[in-house]
């Protein structure tokens, strides 16, 4: 089981009231919510291995170099020149992230990131390496491109909490989007995604993107059809694709999840008991996590 950790702690933050606080009054709703998510996922799906995949770089420079608008609308305003871009997040969420790091480490749950890459790329790499079935837990549709029925790779896409997830397999992607899972990245590049700052091709929305990818096989096929005056593309679609050439030259590289990221050595095995009980108890007392950790430990032991 591979967790898109930031996706889940953002969901926890907005789903759990900020009245959930530590003894000193500090909000810990994202921390408690994430721990409860992990407990429910382990209880429901019983994975042997579980990795909390991490954004060591939420907006990698190599993606920004290709498409400067990539996630640009999420960049927090900074006053110090030369500082790396910071993601704009709620004031009461930012301080909870180091607590999440400390608690996962004390529990012994693997937390893995890679310099210069997003959690998506870590997930892509680990899912490609896996010898057995993989469940990817995320609220990010970009990871649908990794779905592979033959290898048992599917996405658990939460509707509300993680106890109510869409099980995304190849059939669901075909039914909902009209493309194959292995076409999803090209479809997404053509369609664009405002939430990631990807403009897509002017005049081509989700339905048209799916029709074009299905008819011509992939993005290269669509571009070849646009360059062929005898193809069946309408003048408007042809013009849109041709005029978006500069974007389409680089969009697939930005949209496709990396699958060969160098990762540190780690053990993905889900712990049956905390790695550092003393540190964990200190965190429980400081941050008021007794309920969440108390619910998790018996599930891990089982």
N, C-alpha and C positions, 0 to 999 in steps of 0.2 A: 504494500500500500504506500503510495507516494502522495504526500500532502502538499498542495500549493499553499504554503503556510500563511503568507500575507493575505491571500484571498479569504482564508478562513478566519484570521483574527480581525480583519476588517468586518466580515459578516458578524462575528461575535460582538464586536464593539457596537455596531448599530442594532443588533438584535437583543442585547442584554442591557437593561437600564443602567444609566451611569450612577444610579443610587447604590449600586453594588460597589462598596468601598473597603479599603484596608482600615485597620484600627486607627491610623492617623488621618483618615479622611480622604486618602488618595484613591481615585477611581481605579478599580481593577476588573471592570466588566469584560474587557477583551481577554484578559488572562484567564479568568474563571470560565468564560464562554468557550475559549479554545480548548481548555482542559476537558470540559464537558463534551465538546465535539469529539475529541480523540477517544474519550471513554466510550461514547456511543458507537463510534466507528469500529472500535476494537470489539465491543460487545456484539455488534450486529454481524460483522464480517470476519472476525477471528483471523486476522493476517498473521503469518509467521514473522514477517519483516515489516517494519514501518519506518519511513524516512520523512522527516519534516524538511522539505526542500526550501531553500532560502534564497532571497534576492540579495546576493552580495553586491550587485549593481542593478538597481531597478530600471535604469535608463542607460544601457551600455553605449559608450561613445561611438563604437563601430556602427551601431544602428542609427544613431543621430547623424553621423557623417553621411550616411546614405539618404536618410529622410529627416531633415532638420525639424520637421513638425512632430516627429515621433514623441508622444507623451509630453509635448511642450506645454500643454495647458495644465499639466499637473505639477509643474515646477514651482516650488515655493520661492517667493521673493527673498533674495539675499543681498546683504549690503557689502560683504567682503568679496572683492574681485579675486578670481582664481580658485574660489572654492568649488568643489564638485556640486552638481545640481542635487538639491534635496527635494524629496517629494513632499508636496503640501498635504499634510494630514491633520486631523483634528488635534487641538492642543492637548487634550487629555488622553489621546491614544499614544502619541510619541513616547512618553515616559513609561508606558506599559511594555513596550517592545523589549527593552533590556531585561525586564522581569520575566517575560516569556522565555528569553534565551537562558536565563539562569535556572528556571524551573525545568525546562526540557533537559538541560545538561545534568542537573541533579537527579532527575528521573532516569537518565541513561537512554533517552529517546534520541536516535541519531538526528542531527541537524546538519545539513550539508548544503554548502554554497560553493561558488567558484568565482574568483576575481574576474570582473569584466563580463559576467553573464547573469541572466535573470534566473529565477527559480524555474521558469518554463524550460530553460535549456538544461538545467540539472535533471528535471523530470524526463525530458526527451532522451538524455543520455542514459539514465538509469533504466528507463523502460526498454530501450534498445538493447541493453546488456542483459536484461532479465531472462532467465532460463524458463521461468514459469509464468503463470497468469499474473497480471498487474491491474490493480485498481488505482486510478488517478482521481484524487478528490480535489475538485476545483470549481469555481464559479466563472472560469474564463473559457469562453468558447474556442479560443485559439488552440487549446490543447486537444480539440476534437480531431485534429490532423494526426494524432498518435494512435487513434483507435484502430485496432487490428484484430478481427475475430480469430484469425488463424493462429495468432500468438497469445490470444486471451487478454489483450489489452483493451480495457474499457474505461470510461470516465463515469464517476459518480458526481452528478451535477446537482447540488442542493437546490431545492425549491425554496424552502424556508430554513429549517435546520437540517443537519446531516442525517436525521432520522427519516427524512422524506426527500429522497434523491431520485432524479431521472437516471436510469442505467443506460448510458449512451454507448450503443454498439453500432455496427455498420448499418444495420437495418434502420435504426432510428435516424441516423444522419441522412440516409437516402430518402426516408419518408419526410423528414422535416425540411431538408435543404435542397433535395433534388440532385445531390452529387454524391460520389463515393467518398469514403473517408480519405483515400489517398489523393483525392482532388480538392480536399477542403482548403488547403493552404492557397492554391491558385485561385479558387473561388473567393476566398477572403481578401486576397490582394486586389482582385478585380473589383469587388464590391466596396472595399475600403471599410474603415472602422473609426468613427469619430471619437470613440472612447480612447483610442490609442493614437489619435492624430494622423491616421492614414486616410488620405483624401479619396482614394479609389479613382475610378474613371467617371468623368462627368456624364450624367445621364444613364448610368448603369447601376441599378439597385440590386437588391438581393435576388429577386426573381429572374431578372435578365442575366445577371452574372451566372446563375445556375444553368439557365438555358444555353448560354454560350459555351460554358465549360463542358456541359454534357454533349453538345453538338460537335465541338471541335477537340474534345479530349483533354486539353490542358491549356494553360495560358499561352504557351508557344503556338499552339494551334489556332487560338483566337487571334493572336497578333499576325500570324501568317494569313489568315482569312481577311484581316483588315487591309493587308498589303496587296491582296489579290483582287483586282477590280472585277473579276468574274464570280467572286463568291456571293453567297446569298445575304450577306450582311447589309442592313439598311444604310443609307448614307449617313444618318445621324450616329449610328453605332460605330461605323467605320471611322468617321471623323473623331469620335470620342477616344477610340483606342489609339489611333495614330497620334493625336495631339497629346496623349498621356504617355508617349514613348519614354520620356526621361524617367517618369515615375515607375513605369512598368519594368524598366531595366533593372531597378534596384529593389522594388517592393517584395519579390519573392524571397530575397535574402533576409530582409527585415522580418517578414511574416513567418517564415519557416523556423520552427524550433530547432536549435542545434542538437545534434545527437552524438557528438564526439568531444564533449567538454572534458578537459583534464580535471579529475576530482581527487580529493585527498583520500587516504586510506581510512576506512571506517567500518564498523559493524552495523548492519541494518537490523540485526535481530531484535525483536521487540522484547524488552526486559521483563522478567517476571517479578523483579523487585527493584527498588531504587538503586541507582549506581552509587549515590552518596547520600545515605539516609540522614546524616547529621546536617548537611547543607540543605537538604529538602525541608527538614523540620524547621530550620531557621527561617527559610523563605515562607513556609506555611504560617509561622507565628507573625512574622513581620508584615505580610501582605494579607493575612486573613483568608488563607486558601484551604482551611481545614475541610470544608465541605467538598470542594471540587477534588482535592487530592484523596480525601477519604472515599469518594465514589470511584476514583480511578484505580487505586491500588488493588482492591479485590478483583477487579476485572483483569488487570495485568497478571495477577497471580493465577487466575483460572486459565 
